[in-house]
């Protein structure tokens, strides 16, 4: 068997596993919609961490993130009886709830967003440098969190969902209500904007150091 045949076989295996996972979750969602407590708990365990990461990178406050995440899963439990499977991943529906809850929270705030907290942030940045990260590495990851808030909203959403929440391209497209091609373009533009923002911030710090 040649290399191409081996890669093709691996690809088929990956698609089979992914399809099994999708079917397993759909069955789980159907049980949850009927009030099966164990199924609801399983959905909570599966999606809690990705939802928490998404909200943290939108709000940049651990306390606010915990509160809003609680509201998201409360909304999930209350909305399951009205949920209809439209062929999209369940996470796309859950993302819709999370996005609305973040908007509600931000609308209710009368002050600036809280800064990122170092110890929380370093565990939540997708581009982690591992448990032995240097101070410089931690600061860079926090800079990424800050820089995300300087790029256009659509690009930011695509970057957070793809690289921080770790959704697949198809799941991200479903969550954003856009085609996979459009999401790819948002990713490319978002990464470029993020890189420019980080370069600008680095340059600004260098200029400030010269004036000290």
SVG drawing of the C-alpha trace seen along z (x, -y; Angstrom):
<svg xmlns="http://www.w3.org/2000/svg" viewBox="-41 -60 56 62">
<polyline fill="none" stroke="black" stroke-width="0.4" points="0.0,0.0 1.4,-3.4 1.6,-6.6 -1.4,-8.1 -3.4,-5.0 -2.4,-5.1 -3.4,-8.8 -6.7,-8.1 -7.4,-5.3 -6.6,-7.5 -8.8,-10.2 -11.7,-7.7 -11.1,-6.5 -11.2,-10.1 -14.5,-10.8 -16.0,-7.6 -15.1,-8.5 -16.4,-12.1 -19.7,-10.8 -20.0,-8.4 -19.4,-11.2 -22.1,-13.4 -24.6,-10.6 -23.9,-9.9 -24.4,-13.5 -27.6,-13.8 -29.0,-10.8 -27.8,-12.4 -29.6,-15.6 -32.8,-13.8 -32.8,-12.2 -32.0,-15.5 -34.9,-17.1 -37.1,-14.5 -35.8,-15.4 -33.2,-12.7 -31.1,-14.1 -28.0,-12.0 -28.1,-13.2 -28.3,-16.8 -25.4,-16.3 -23.4,-14.7 -24.0,-17.7 -23.0,-20.1 -19.7,-18.2 -18.9,-18.1 -19.5,-21.8 -18.8,-23.6 -15.0,-24.2 -15.4,-25.4 -18.3,-27.7 -16.3,-29.0 -13.2,-29.7 -15.4,-31.5 -17.0,-33.8 -13.7,-34.4 -12.1,-35.7 -15.1,-38.0 -15.4,-39.4 -11.8,-39.0 -13.0,-38.5 -13.2,-35.2 -16.0,-36.3 -18.1,-37.6 -17.3,-34.5 -18.5,-32.2 -21.8,-34.1 -22.5,-34.3 -21.5,-30.6 -24.0,-29.7 -26.7,-31.7 -25.8,-29.9 -26.4,-26.4 -29.5,-27.6 -30.7,-28.8 -29.8,-25.5 -31.8,-23.5 -34.8,-25.8 -34.6,-25.8 -34.1,-22.0 -37.9,-21.4 -38.1,-23.8 -35.0,-22.6 -35.3,-21.4 -32.6,-19.5 -32.0,-21.4 -29.0,-19.4 -26.5,-21.8 -24.1,-20.8 -25.6,-21.2 -22.7,-23.5 -24.0,-26.0 -27.3,-26.4 -25.4,-26.6 -23.1,-29.3 -26.2,-31.3 -27.2,-31.3 -23.7,-32.2 -23.4,-35.1 -26.7,-36.5 -25.8,-36.2 -22.5,-37.9 -24.4,-40.7 -26.8,-41.0 -24.0,-41.2 -22.1,-43.8 -25.2,-45.9 -25.8,-45.9 -22.2,-47.1 -21.8,-50.8 -18.0,-50.6 -15.1,-49.4 -14.4,-45.7 -12.2,-44.2 -8.6,-43.4 -7.5,-39.8 -6.4,-38.1 -2.9,-36.5 -3.5,-33.2 -6.8,-32.6 -5.7,-33.9 -2.6,-31.7 -4.7,-28.6 -7.2,-29.7 -5.2,-31.1 -5.3,-28.6 -1.6,-29.1 -0.3,-27.7 3.4,-27.3 3.0,-24.4 3.3,-24.1 6.9,-25.5 6.1,-28.6 8.3,-31.6 7.0,-35.0 7.6,-36.3 5.5,-33.5 2.6,-34.1 2.7,-37.8 2.5,-37.1 -0.5,-34.9 -2.2,-37.6 -1.3,-40.1 -3.2,-37.9 -6.3,-38.0 -6.1,-41.8 -5.3,-42.1 -8.4,-40.0 -10.5,-42.9 -8.9,-45.3 -9.8,-43.4 -13.2,-43.4 -16.0,-41.5 -16.6,-38.9 -12.9,-38.1 -12.7,-37.9 -15.6,-35.5 -14.0,-33.2 -10.6,-33.2 -12.0,-32.5 -14.3,-29.7 -11.6,-28.0 -8.4,-28.4 -9.6,-28.9 -12.8,-27.0 -11.4,-24.5 -14.5,-24.0 -14.1,-22.4 -14.5,-24.5 -17.9,-23.0 -19.0,-23.7 -17.7,-27.3 -19.5,-27.9 -22.8,-26.6 -22.3,-28.7 -21.7,-31.8 -24.3,-31.1 -21.7,-31.4 -20.2,-29.2 -17.0,-27.3 -15.3,-29.4 -16.4,-32.6 -15.1,-31.4 -11.7,-30.6 -11.5,-34.2 -12.5,-35.5 -9.7,-33.4 -7.1,-34.6 -8.1,-38.3 -8.5,-37.8 -5.0,-36.3 -3.5,-39.1 -5.4,-41.7 -4.3,-40.0 -0.7,-39.9 -0.8,-43.6 -2.3,-44.4 0.3,-42.5 3.1,-44.2 1.6,-47.6 1.4,-46.9 5.0,-45.7 6.1,-48.8 4.1,-51.0 5.7,-49.4 9.2,-49.9 8.4,-53.6 7.2,-54.0 10.4,-52.4 12.5,-55.0 10.7,-57.8 11.3,-56.5"/>
</svg>
